[in-house]
Amino acid sequence: MRGFFGAGGGARTKVAWYALPPVFTLVWCWDVLRGRRRSFGADAIKLLRVLRPQPAVENADLIPLESPFVVVTNHYCRQGLGVWWSILLIGQALARWRPRLGEMRWVMTNQWTYQDPIRSRLVTPLTRWLFHRIARSYGFVPMPPMPPNPSHVEERAQAVRRALSLAQGGAIIGLAPEGREGSDSSLIDPPVGAGRFLLLLAKAGLPMLPVGVAEKNGTLIASFGEPFTLKSQPGLEKSQQDRRVCETVMVAIGKLLPPELWGVYRGQIDAEDPLLGKGEDSWPD
């Protein structure tokens, strides 16, 4: 971690600026370009060990003792802190507290997409090339971004089948249902289809393990929640089932976050437990 930047006007607020160590980055890039396999858990432990202040993990005892299961988390990031630091913190927690469970297999986007034609033609192909190599190095599952492009239907189906196959083989699957960050890192609705994918994983017998990632007093914190089981509700149309599953998962994640990050799920979280949003003790110290 290096440097600080001011936030807002008036008094300067110190905000941690996270950066990858240069030597690690060079070795990592060389391995990824060559398609060499790397351990995500080992990399997570190595990278987070040198950060100051040290990231923290809450309720690691709630991580199941046996796999498979699905880790579901929020898409937390800001300037100076990319979303990969949240993912690394979760990976570090599982590698430290449940090393016998093996490597996590994250479902990741296979490319960044843009509205403007210049970046669509220049940046999107580059990210697709890079992300596929990252996925190959870590054994992740690259999936076309949402909303779905008709030309990506078969590719998406292949990614779903691979995730299910990995899960049935005992792997821990990780994903951030939102697929992107909101304007202020607060919770937003996942894209259409995310709920159906989660329900497919649940039907394969995988419980959901919610994790809320945020910062408090300058420290990055991953807070684990109670595992739960998703079930389909008879009589609902596919679109309704999709929304219901997404809401269930996002509310479970939101309960592990400070109220200012509840975003579009504030009403549902308040309705389930009005005391969560009251006072300083509503989020771990």
C-alpha positions as CSV (number, residue, x, y, z in Angstrom):
1,M,0.0,0.0,0.0
2,R,1.4,3.4,-0.8
3,G,0.4,7.0,-0.6
4,F,-2.8,8.8,0.5
5,F,-5.2,11.2,-1.2
6,G,-7.7,13.7,0.1
7,A,-11.4,13.1,0.0
8,G,-13.8,16.0,-0.5
9,G,-13.3,19.6,0.5
10,G,-12.2,21.1,3.8
11,A,-10.1,19.0,6.1
12,R,-8.1,16.3,4.3
13,T,-9.2,12.8,5.0
14,K,-6.5,10.1,4.8
15,V,-7.6,7.3,2.6
16,A,-5.5,4.2,2.0
17,W,-4.3,3.8,-1.6
18,Y,-3.6,0.2,-2.4
19,A,-0.9,-0.7,-4.9
20,L,0.6,-4.0,-6.1
21,P,4.3,-4.5,-5.3
22,P,6.4,-3.9,-8.4
23,V,8.4,-7.1,-8.2
24,F,5.3,-9.2,-7.6
25,T,3.6,-7.5,-10.5
26,L,6.4,-8.3,-12.9
27,V,6.5,-12.0,-11.9
28,W,2.7,-12.2,-12.0
29,C,2.5,-10.7,-15.5
30,W,5.2,-13.1,-16.8
31,D,3.4,-16.1,-15.3
32,V,0.0,-15.0,-16.6
33,L,1.3,-14.3,-20.1
34,R,2.9,-17.8,-20.2
35,G,-0.2,-19.4,-18.9
36,R,1.5,-20.7,-15.8
37,R,-0.7,-21.9,-13.0
38,R,-0.7,-19.8,-9.8
39,S,-2.3,-20.3,-6.3
40,F,-4.9,-17.6,-5.6
41,G,-4.8,-18.3,-1.9
42,A,-1.0,-18.1,-1.7
43,D,-1.0,-14.9,-3.7
44,A,-3.7,-13.4,-1.5
45,I,-1.8,-14.2,1.7
46,K,1.5,-12.8,0.2
47,L,-0.1,-9.5,-1.0
48,L,-2.2,-8.7,2.0
49,R,0.6,-9.5,4.5
50,V,2.4,-6.3,3.7
51,L,-0.6,-3.9,3.7
52,R,-0.9,-1.2,6.4
53,P,-3.3,-1.0,8.1
54,Q,-3.7,-4.8,8.0
55,P,-7.1,-5.9,6.5
56,A,-9.3,-7.7,9.0
57,V,-11.7,-10.6,8.8
58,E,-14.8,-11.0,11.0
59,N,-16.6,-14.2,11.8
60,A,-14.2,-16.6,10.0
61,D,-15.6,-19.3,12.2
62,L,-18.8,-19.2,10.0
63,I,-16.8,-20.5,7.0
64,P,-18.1,-24.1,6.5
65,L,-15.7,-26.9,7.4
66,E,-16.5,-28.8,4.2
67,S,-16.9,-27.7,0.6
68,P,-18.5,-27.2,-1.8
69,F,-20.3,-23.9,-1.2
70,V,-20.8,-20.6,-2.9
71,V,-19.2,-17.4,-1.6
72,V,-21.4,-14.4,-2.5
73,T,-20.1,-10.9,-1.9
74,N,-20.6,-7.2,-2.8
75,H,-18.6,-5.5,-5.5
76,Y,-16.8,-3.1,-3.2
77,C,-14.2,-0.7,-4.7
78,R,-13.3,3.0,-4.8
79,Q,-10.5,5.2,-6.2
80,G,-7.2,3.7,-5.0
81,L,-8.8,0.4,-4.0
82,G,-9.7,-2.0,-6.9
83,V,-12.4,-4.6,-6.4
84,W,-9.6,-7.3,-6.6
85,W,-8.5,-6.3,-3.1
86,S,-11.9,-7.4,-1.7
87,I,-11.6,-10.7,-3.6
88,L,-8.1,-11.2,-2.4
89,L,-9.1,-10.6,1.3
90,I,-11.8,-13.3,1.0
91,G,-9.4,-15.6,-0.7
92,Q,-6.8,-15.0,2.1
93,A,-9.4,-15.8,4.7
94,L,-10.3,-19.1,3.2
95,A,-6.7,-20.0,2.6
96,R,-5.8,-19.3,6.3
97,W,-8.8,-20.6,8.1
98,R,-9.9,-23.5,5.8
99,P,-6.7,-24.5,3.9
100,R,-7.9,-28.1,3.4
101,L,-10.8,-26.9,1.2
102,G,-8.5,-26.1,-1.7
103,E,-8.5,-23.2,-4.1
104,M,-11.4,-20.9,-4.7
105,R,-12.8,-20.8,-8.2
106,W,-14.1,-17.3,-8.9
107,V,-16.7,-16.6,-11.6
108,M,-15.2,-13.4,-13.3
109,T,-16.2,-11.3,-16.3
110,N,-14.3,-12.2,-19.4
111,Q,-14.1,-8.7,-20.7
112,W,-14.9,-5.0,-19.9
113,T,-17.6,-3.5,-22.2
114,Y,-18.3,0.1,-23.0
115,Q,-21.0,2.2,-24.7
116,D,-18.6,4.3,-26.8
117,P,-17.2,2.7,-30.0
118,I,-13.6,3.7,-29.4
119,R,-13.1,1.8,-26.2
120,S,-15.3,-1.0,-27.4
121,R,-13.0,-1.6,-30.3
122,L,-9.7,-1.0,-28.5
123,V,-10.1,-1.8,-24.8
124,T,-12.7,-4.6,-24.8
125,P,-10.6,-7.0,-27.0
126,L,-7.5,-6.3,-24.8
127,T,-9.4,-7.1,-21.6
128,R,-10.9,-10.2,-23.1
129,W,-7.4,-11.4,-24.0
130,L,-6.0,-10.6,-20.6
131,F,-8.9,-11.9,-18.5
132,H,-8.9,-15.3,-20.2
133,R,-5.2,-15.6,-19.3
134,I,-5.9,-14.6,-15.7
135,A,-8.7,-17.2,-15.5
136,R,-6.4,-19.9,-16.9
137,S,-3.7,-19.1,-14.4
138,Y,-6.0,-19.4,-11.4
139,G,-8.6,-21.9,-12.6
140,F,-11.3,-19.2,-12.6
141,V,-14.5,-19.3,-14.7
142,P,-14.6,-16.5,-17.2
143,M,-18.2,-15.5,-18.1
144,P,-19.6,-12.9,-20.6
145,P,-20.8,-9.8,-18.9
146,M,-24.4,-8.8,-18.3
147,P,-26.7,-7.8,-19.8
148,P,-26.3,-10.7,-22.2
149,N,-25.2,-10.3,-25.8
150,P,-27.1,-12.7,-28.1
151,S,-23.8,-13.8,-29.6
152,H,-22.5,-14.9,-26.2
153,V,-25.3,-17.3,-25.3
154,E,-23.3,-20.5,-25.9
155,E,-20.2,-19.1,-24.3
156,R,-22.3,-18.2,-21.2
157,A,-23.9,-21.6,-21.1
158,Q,-20.4,-23.2,-21.2
159,A,-19.3,-21.0,-18.3
160,V,-22.4,-22.1,-16.3
161,R,-21.7,-25.8,-17.0
162,R,-18.1,-25.4,-16.0
163,A,-19.0,-23.7,-12.7
164,L,-21.5,-26.5,-11.9
165,S,-18.9,-29.1,-12.8
166,L,-16.3,-27.5,-10.5
167,A,-18.8,-27.3,-7.7
168,Q,-19.9,-30.9,-8.1
169,G,-16.2,-31.8,-7.9
170,G,-15.9,-30.1,-4.5
171,A,-14.7,-26.6,-5.4
172,I,-15.6,-23.4,-3.6
173,I,-17.3,-21.1,-6.1
174,G,-17.0,-17.3,-5.6
175,L,-18.9,-14.5,-7.3
176,A,-20.1,-11.0,-6.8
177,P,-23.7,-11.0,-8.1
178,E,-23.8,-7.3,-8.9
179,G,-21.1,-7.7,-11.5
180,R,-20.2,-4.1,-11.3
181,E,-20.0,-1.3,-8.7
182,G,-22.5,1.4,-7.9
183,S,-21.6,5.1,-8.0
184,D,-20.7,5.1,-4.3
185,S,-19.9,1.4,-3.7
186,S,-23.4,0.9,-2.2
187,L,-25.4,-2.1,-3.2
188,I,-27.1,-2.2,-6.6
189,D,-29.3,-4.7,-8.3
190,P,-27.6,-7.6,-10.0
191,P,-28.2,-8.0,-13.7
192,V,-31.1,-10.1,-15.1
193,G,-30.1,-13.7,-15.0
194,A,-27.9,-13.6,-11.9
195,G,-30.6,-15.1,-9.7
196,R,-31.2,-18.0,-12.1
197,F,-27.5,-18.8,-12.1
198,L,-27.4,-18.7,-8.2
199,L,-30.4,-21.0,-8.1
200,L,-28.8,-23.5,-10.4
201,L,-25.8,-23.6,-8.0
202,A,-28.2,-24.0,-5.1
203,K,-30.1,-26.9,-6.9
204,A,-26.7,-28.6,-7.2
205,G,-26.7,-28.7,-3.4
206,L,-24.4,-25.7,-2.7
207,P,-25.2,-23.4,0.3
208,M,-24.5,-19.7,0.0
209,L,-21.9,-18.1,2.3
210,P,-22.4,-14.3,2.3
211,V,-19.5,-11.9,2.8
212,G,-19.8,-8.1,3.3
213,V,-16.7,-6.2,2.4
214,A,-16.2,-2.5,3.3
215,E,-13.9,-0.1,5.1
216,K,-14.1,1.1,8.6
217,N,-11.7,3.7,10.1
218,G,-9.4,3.1,7.1
219,T,-9.3,-0.7,7.5
220,L,-10.6,-3.0,4.8
221,I,-12.8,-5.6,6.5
222,A,-14.5,-8.8,5.2
223,S,-17.4,-9.9,7.4
224,F,-18.7,-13.5,7.0
225,G,-22.3,-14.3,7.7
226,E,-24.3,-17.5,8.4
227,P,-24.5,-19.9,5.4
228,F,-28.0,-20.3,4.0
229,T,-29.8,-22.4,1.4
230,L,-31.6,-21.0,-1.6
231,K,-34.9,-22.6,-2.6
232,S,-37.1,-22.0,-5.6
233,Q,-40.6,-20.7,-4.9
234,P,-43.3,-22.6,-6.8
235,G,-45.7,-20.6,-9.0
236,L,-43.3,-17.7,-9.8
237,E,-42.4,-16.8,-13.3
238,K,-38.7,-17.0,-14.3
239,S,-38.3,-13.2,-14.0
240,Q,-39.9,-13.1,-10.6
241,Q,-37.8,-16.1,-9.4
242,D,-34.7,-14.3,-10.6
243,R,-35.5,-11.1,-8.7
244,R,-36.5,-13.0,-5.6
245,V,-33.3,-14.9,-5.4
246,C,-31.2,-11.8,-6.1
247,E,-33.0,-10.0,-3.3
248,T,-32.5,-12.8,-0.9
249,V,-28.8,-13.0,-1.6
250,M,-28.2,-9.2,-1.6
251,V,-30.1,-8.6,1.6
252,A,-27.9,-11.3,3.3
253,I,-24.8,-9.5,2.1
254,G,-26.2,-6.1,3.0
255,K,-26.8,-7.2,6.6
256,L,-23.0,-7.6,6.9
257,L,-22.3,-4.0,5.7
258,P,-22.6,-0.6,7.3
259,P,-26.0,1.1,6.6
260,E,-24.5,3.7,4.3
261,L,-23.7,0.9,1.8
262,W,-27.2,-0.7,1.8
263,G,-28.0,1.1,-1.4
264,V,-31.2,-0.1,-3.2
265,Y,-31.7,-2.8,-0.5
266,R,-32.1,-0.4,2.4
267,G,-35.8,-0.9,2.6
268,Q,-35.6,-4.7,2.6
269,I,-32.8,-4.8,5.2
270,D,-34.6,-2.3,7.5
271,A,-37.9,-4.3,7.1
272,E,-36.1,-7.6,8.2
273,D,-34.3,-6.1,11.1
274,P,-34.9,-2.4,11.9
275,L,-32.2,-2.4,14.6
276,L,-29.4,-3.1,12.1
277,G,-29.3,0.5,11.0
278,K,-29.3,2.0,14.5
279,G,-26.2,3.4,16.2
280,E,-22.5,2.9,15.9
281,D,-22.6,-0.8,17.0
282,S,-24.5,-2.0,13.9
283,W,-21.2,-3.0,12.2
284,P,-18.2,-4.7,13.8
285,D,-15.5,-2.6,15.4
